[in-house]
Amino acid sequence: MTADPSPSPAPQEPEVLFCNVCNQSVPEAALRDGRAIRLPSGVGPACVAGSQLAAAAQGSGSLPSGLGKAAALGSVVVVLAGLVSLGLFVSWRLDESARDLDSKLEGLAGRLTRQEERQQALEERLSATLVRSDLTAFGRDMTGRLDASSSGLEDLSKALDRHGARFDGLEKGLGEVQAGQVQQQARAALVQDELRNLAGELAEIRAMPRAAPVRSAPGDVDPGSPIVGGGDPIEPIADPNALPGPLAHQVRRLADADAGTRFEAVEELLSSGDPRVLDPVLPLSSDADPFVRRLVLEGISEFRDRRVVDTLLVALADPEEIVRFTAHASLKRVTNQNLPFDPDASDSERSAMQRRWKKWWDENRDAF
């Protein structure tokens, strides 16, 4: 038996059709039994017409009048069926969205429930921890330690206050010691200057030629004249305001450019006790050298004179603290008053105390 040389026909794949309205697949059986018709643009629902209607429409290009009306009615039905299908599709999508949203809400509610359960468990553990006896004992121990530390801090603060008061006293005492040192230095400088003066005078005396003493006859001596040394008379001062020769020499030295020379002249003039030396000495209360100013203010306190008080009041504003200190001490000695004045205070405070002294002097100047 020989085989048939002709090839067997290839199997045809089934045709898949879709509705033009609802886009649903249409089986071939629907075309065969008239539930759907094939249109030029696709497949329509079976309610429009049968497959013969579609074939007639395609073959002739026109339909009979009866069939035309049926076709128009079928188009209306197709539109209505499409709208119904679209409504069903939209309702189905809404149902799907609602179910999806409900699922998400249920998941979120579950998460919230689990979070509340975890928070409640944490609160229970925290409450159990707080009521433990060992934690309570630890709290009492820490409270005791804090109280002890607070008490220790209070004791330390009191001790610091006591030490601060002692420190203030020591600082004040140190200030007084420093002021005393300044005074001692000034006095030492005065002593050194005095020693230099004595050495110079001794050298002058030694350099003077020695002359034989002059012996006068008894009748040559005026009984009313003062006697000096071995009985030699001295001439009386013709002008009461004129100073003796040695004092006049010291007055000329007050204008010397050397501060040491002026210092020596002031010391010689004030140690004489002659009130006439106040006129040339008082201007040196504003000398450029602070030691000369201090010597003047200290020496004029031996003279009870209104010009002395005026000079001392002005010297309370001297730029040097040691000079202000000397002016206040001399002012108390001359006036017998003990009004306060701090030479180490600020400018405004010193000015206020100086004005108080000036007010007292304005009220008592005439009676001085």
C-alpha positions as CSV (number, residue, x, y, z in Angstrom):
1,M,0.0,0.0,0.0
2,T,1.5,3.3,-1.0
3,A,1.2,6.6,0.9
4,D,-0.7,9.5,-0.4
5,P,1.9,11.9,-1.8
6,S,-0.3,15.0,-1.3
7,P,0.3,16.8,2.0
8,S,-2.3,17.0,4.6
9,P,-3.9,20.5,5.1
10,A,-2.5,22.5,8.1
11,P,-5.0,22.8,11.0
12,Q,-6.6,26.3,11.2
13,E,-6.4,28.3,14.4
14,P,-9.7,29.3,15.9
15,E,-10.7,32.9,15.3
16,V,-11.2,35.1,18.4
17,L,-13.8,37.8,18.1
18,F,-14.6,40.7,20.4
19,C,-17.8,42.8,20.8
20,N,-17.5,46.4,19.6
21,V,-19.5,47.7,22.6
22,C,-18.4,45.8,25.7
23,N,-15.1,44.5,24.4
24,Q,-15.9,41.0,25.6
25,S,-14.9,37.8,23.6
26,V,-17.7,36.4,21.3
27,P,-17.7,32.6,20.7
28,E,-18.4,31.3,17.2
29,A,-21.5,29.5,18.5
30,A,-23.1,33.0,19.2
31,L,-22.6,33.8,15.5
32,R,-24.1,30.5,14.4
33,D,-27.2,30.6,16.6
34,G,-27.9,34.3,15.9
35,R,-27.0,35.8,19.3
36,A,-24.3,38.0,17.5
37,I,-23.7,39.2,14.0
38,R,-20.6,40.1,12.1
39,L,-20.4,43.8,11.1
40,P,-17.9,45.5,8.8
41,S,-16.3,47.1,11.8
42,G,-16.4,44.2,14.1
43,V,-19.0,42.0,15.9
44,G,-22.2,43.3,17.4
45,P,-24.7,41.8,19.9
46,A,-27.0,39.2,18.7
47,C,-30.1,41.3,19.4
48,V,-29.5,43.5,16.4
49,A,-30.0,40.9,13.7
50,G,-28.9,37.4,12.5
51,S,-26.0,36.5,10.4
52,Q,-28.3,36.5,7.3
53,L,-29.0,40.2,8.0
54,A,-25.3,40.9,8.2
55,A,-24.6,38.9,5.0
56,A,-27.4,40.7,3.2
57,A,-26.1,44.1,4.3
58,Q,-22.6,43.2,3.1
59,G,-23.7,41.7,-0.2
60,S,-26.2,44.3,-1.5
61,G,-25.0,47.4,0.3
62,S,-28.7,48.3,1.1
63,L,-31.5,46.8,3.1
64,P,-35.2,46.5,2.5
65,S,-37.4,49.0,4.3
66,G,-38.6,46.5,6.8
67,L,-35.1,45.4,7.4
68,G,-33.9,49.0,7.6
69,K,-36.3,49.7,10.4
70,A,-35.2,46.5,12.1
71,A,-31.6,47.6,11.7
72,A,-32.3,51.0,13.2
73,L,-34.1,49.4,16.1
74,G,-31.2,47.0,16.5
75,S,-28.7,50.0,16.7
76,V,-30.7,51.6,19.5
77,V,-30.7,48.3,21.3
78,V,-27.0,48.0,20.7
79,V,-26.4,51.4,22.3
80,L,-28.6,50.6,25.2
81,A,-26.8,47.3,25.7
82,G,-23.5,49.1,25.5
83,L,-24.5,51.6,28.2
84,V,-25.8,48.8,30.4
85,S,-22.5,46.9,29.9
86,L,-20.5,50.1,30.6
87,G,-22.5,50.6,33.8
88,L,-21.9,47.1,34.9
89,F,-18.2,47.4,34.2
90,V,-18.0,50.7,36.2
91,S,-19.9,49.1,39.0
92,W,-17.6,46.2,39.0
93,R,-14.5,48.5,39.1
94,L,-16.0,50.4,42.0
95,D,-16.6,47.2,43.8
96,E,-13.0,46.2,43.3
97,S,-11.7,49.5,44.5
98,A,-14.0,49.4,47.6
99,R,-12.8,45.9,48.4
100,D,-9.2,46.9,48.0
101,L,-9.8,50.0,50.3
102,D,-11.6,47.8,52.9
103,S,-8.6,45.4,52.8
104,K,-6.1,48.2,53.4
105,L,-8.3,49.7,56.2
106,E,-8.5,46.2,57.9
107,G,-4.6,46.0,57.7
108,L,-4.2,49.4,59.2
109,A,-6.7,48.6,62.0
110,G,-4.7,45.4,62.7
111,R,-1.5,47.4,62.9
112,L,-3.0,50.0,65.3
113,T,-4.3,47.2,67.4
114,R,-0.9,45.5,67.6
115,Q,0.7,48.9,68.4
116,E,-1.8,49.5,71.3
117,E,-1.0,46.0,72.6
118,R,2.7,46.7,72.5
119,Q,2.3,50.1,74.3
120,Q,0.1,48.5,76.9
121,A,2.7,45.7,77.5
122,L,5.4,48.4,77.8
123,E,3.4,50.3,80.4
124,E,2.8,47.2,82.4
125,R,6.5,46.4,82.4
126,L,7.3,50.0,83.4
127,S,4.8,49.8,86.3
128,A,6.2,46.5,87.4
129,T,9.7,48.0,87.4
130,L,8.8,51.1,89.3
131,V,7.2,49.1,92.2
132,R,10.2,46.8,92.6
133,S,11.7,47.0,96.1
134,D,15.3,47.3,95.0
135,L,14.5,50.4,92.9
136,T,12.7,51.9,95.8
137,A,15.7,51.3,98.1
138,F,18.0,52.7,95.5
139,G,15.8,55.9,95.3
140,R,16.0,56.2,99.1
141,D,19.7,55.8,99.0
142,M,20.2,58.4,96.3
143,T,17.9,60.8,98.2
144,G,20.0,60.4,101.3
145,R,23.2,61.0,99.4
146,L,21.7,64.1,97.7
147,D,20.7,65.5,101.2
148,A,24.2,64.8,102.5
149,S,25.7,66.5,99.5
150,S,23.4,69.5,99.9
151,S,24.4,69.8,103.6
152,G,28.0,69.6,102.6
153,L,27.6,72.3,100.0
154,E,26.0,74.6,102.6
155,D,28.9,74.0,105.0
156,L,31.3,74.7,102.2
157,S,29.5,77.9,101.3
158,K,29.6,79.1,104.9
159,A,33.3,78.3,105.1
160,L,33.9,80.3,101.9
161,D,32.0,83.2,103.4
162,R,34.1,83.1,106.5
163,H,37.3,82.9,104.5
164,G,36.0,85.7,102.3
165,A,35.6,87.9,105.3
166,R,39.1,87.0,106.5
167,F,40.4,87.7,103.0
168,D,38.8,91.1,103.0
169,G,40.4,91.9,106.3
170,L,43.8,90.7,105.1
171,E,43.4,92.7,101.9
172,K,42.6,95.8,103.9
173,G,45.5,95.2,106.2
174,L,47.7,94.7,103.2
175,G,46.6,98.0,101.8
176,E,47.4,99.7,105.1
177,V,50.8,98.0,105.1
178,Q,51.5,99.2,101.6
179,A,50.5,102.7,102.5
180,G,52.8,102.5,105.5
181,Q,55.6,101.3,103.2
182,V,55.0,104.3,101.0
183,Q,55.2,106.6,104.0
184,Q,58.3,104.9,105.3
185,Q,60.0,105.2,101.9
186,A,59.1,108.9,101.8
187,R,60.5,109.3,105.3
188,A,63.6,107.4,104.4
189,A,64.1,109.7,101.4
190,L,63.7,112.7,103.8
191,V,66.3,111.3,106.1
192,Q,68.7,110.6,103.3
193,D,68.2,114.2,102.0
194,E,68.8,115.5,105.5
195,L,72.0,113.5,105.8
196,R,73.2,114.8,102.5
197,N,72.4,118.4,103.7
198,L,74.3,117.8,107.0
199,A,77.3,116.4,105.1
200,G,77.3,119.4,102.7
201,E,77.1,121.9,105.6
202,L,79.8,120.0,107.5
203,A,82.0,120.1,104.4
204,E,81.4,123.9,104.0
205,I,82.2,124.5,107.7
206,R,85.4,122.5,107.4
207,A,86.4,124.5,104.3
208,M,85.8,127.9,105.9
209,P,89.1,129.7,107.0
210,R,89.6,129.8,110.7
211,A,89.9,133.4,112.0
212,A,91.0,134.6,115.4
213,P,88.1,135.5,117.7
214,V,87.4,139.2,118.0
215,R,87.2,140.4,121.6
216,S,85.4,143.6,122.1
217,A,85.7,145.9,124.9
218,P,83.0,145.9,127.6
219,G,81.8,149.3,126.6
220,D,81.3,148.3,123.0
221,V,78.4,145.9,123.8
222,D,74.8,147.1,123.7
223,P,73.0,145.6,126.7
224,G,69.8,145.4,124.6
225,S,71.3,143.3,121.8
226,P,70.9,139.5,121.6
227,I,74.1,137.6,122.4
228,V,75.3,134.8,120.2
229,G,78.1,132.3,120.9
230,G,80.9,133.9,122.6
231,G,79.2,137.2,123.2
232,D,79.4,138.7,119.8
233,P,76.3,140.9,119.1
234,I,74.2,140.6,115.9
235,E,72.5,143.4,114.1
236,P,68.8,143.6,114.7
237,I,66.5,143.1,111.7
238,A,65.7,146.5,110.3
239,D,62.7,145.3,108.2
240,P,60.3,143.0,110.2
241,N,59.2,141.3,106.9
242,A,62.7,140.6,105.8
243,L,64.2,137.2,106.5
244,P,67.6,136.6,108.1
245,G,70.5,135.9,105.7
246,P,70.5,132.1,106.0
247,L,66.7,131.9,105.4
248,A,66.9,134.4,102.5
249,H,69.6,132.1,101.0
250,Q,67.2,129.1,101.3
251,V,64.4,131.2,99.7
252,R,66.6,131.7,96.6
253,R,67.3,128.0,96.5
254,L,63.6,127.3,96.1
255,A,63.9,128.3,92.4
256,D,66.7,125.8,91.7
257,A,66.1,123.3,88.9
258,D,67.2,120.4,91.0
259,A,64.4,118.8,93.1
260,G,66.9,117.8,95.8
261,T,68.0,121.4,96.2
262,R,64.4,122.6,96.5
263,F,63.7,119.9,99.0
264,E,66.6,121.0,101.2
265,A,65.5,124.6,101.0
266,V,61.9,123.8,102.0
267,E,63.1,121.7,105.0
268,E,65.4,124.5,106.2
269,L,62.8,127.2,105.9
270,L,60.0,125.2,107.7
271,S,62.3,124.0,110.5
272,S,63.0,127.6,111.4
273,G,59.5,128.0,112.6
274,D,59.4,131.6,111.3
275,P,55.8,132.3,110.0
276,R,57.3,134.6,107.4
277,V,58.6,131.6,105.4
278,L,55.0,130.6,104.5
279,D,54.9,133.2,101.7
280,P,57.7,131.6,99.7
281,V,57.1,128.0,100.7
282,L,53.3,127.7,100.1
283,P,53.6,127.9,96.3
284,L,55.7,124.8,96.3
285,S,52.7,122.8,97.4
286,S,52.2,122.4,93.6
287,D,55.9,121.6,92.9
288,A,56.6,119.1,90.0
289,D,58.3,116.7,92.5
290,P,55.9,114.8,94.7
291,F,58.4,114.5,97.6
292,V,58.8,118.3,97.7
293,R,55.0,118.7,97.7
294,R,54.6,116.2,100.5
295,L,57.3,117.9,102.6
296,V,55.6,121.3,102.2
297,L,52.2,119.9,103.2
298,E,53.7,118.1,106.2
299,G,55.7,121.1,107.4
300,I,53.0,123.8,107.1
301,S,50.9,121.9,109.6
302,E,53.0,123.5,112.4
303,F,51.6,126.9,111.4
304,R,48.0,128.0,112.4
305,D,47.2,130.1,109.4
306,R,44.2,130.4,107.1
307,R,46.4,130.2,104.1
308,V,47.7,126.8,105.4
309,V,44.1,125.4,105.4
310,D,43.4,126.7,101.9
311,T,46.5,125.1,100.6
312,L,45.8,121.7,102.3
313,L,42.2,121.7,100.9
314,V,43.5,122.1,97.4
315,A,46.1,119.4,98.0
316,L,43.3,116.8,98.7
317,A,43.0,116.6,94.9
318,D,46.7,115.9,94.3
319,P,47.4,113.2,91.6
320,E,49.7,111.3,94.0
321,E,48.1,109.2,96.7
322,I,50.9,109.7,99.3
323,V,50.5,113.5,98.8
324,R,46.8,113.3,99.4
325,F,47.3,111.2,102.5
326,T,49.8,113.8,103.9
327,A,47.4,116.7,103.1
328,H,44.5,115.0,105.0
329,A,46.7,114.2,108.0
330,S,48.0,117.8,108.2
331,L,44.4,119.2,107.7
332,K,43.2,117.2,110.7
333,R,46.1,118.5,112.8
334,V,45.6,122.1,111.9
335,T,41.8,122.2,112.2
336,N,41.3,119.7,115.0
337,Q,38.6,118.1,112.8
338,N,38.2,114.5,111.9
339,L,36.1,114.7,108.7
340,P,36.6,111.5,106.6
341,F,38.7,111.4,103.5
342,D,40.0,108.3,101.7
343,P,43.1,109.1,99.5
344,D,42.6,105.8,97.8
345,A,39.0,106.2,96.8
346,S,37.7,107.0,93.3
347,D,37.8,110.5,91.8
348,S,34.1,111.0,92.4
349,E,34.2,109.8,96.0
350,R,37.2,111.9,96.8
351,S,35.5,115.0,95.2
352,A,32.5,114.4,97.5
353,M,34.6,114.2,100.6
354,Q,36.7,117.2,99.5
355,R,33.5,119.3,99.1
356,R,32.5,118.3,102.6
357,W,35.8,119.6,104.0
358,K,35.3,122.8,101.9
359,K,31.8,123.3,103.3
360,W,33.1,123.1,106.8
361,W,35.9,125.5,106.1
362,D,33.5,128.1,104.5
363,E,31.3,127.9,107.7
364,N,34.3,128.3,110.1
365,R,36.9,130.3,108.3
366,D,36.1,133.6,110.0
367,A,36.3,132.0,113.5
368,F,39.7,130.3,112.7
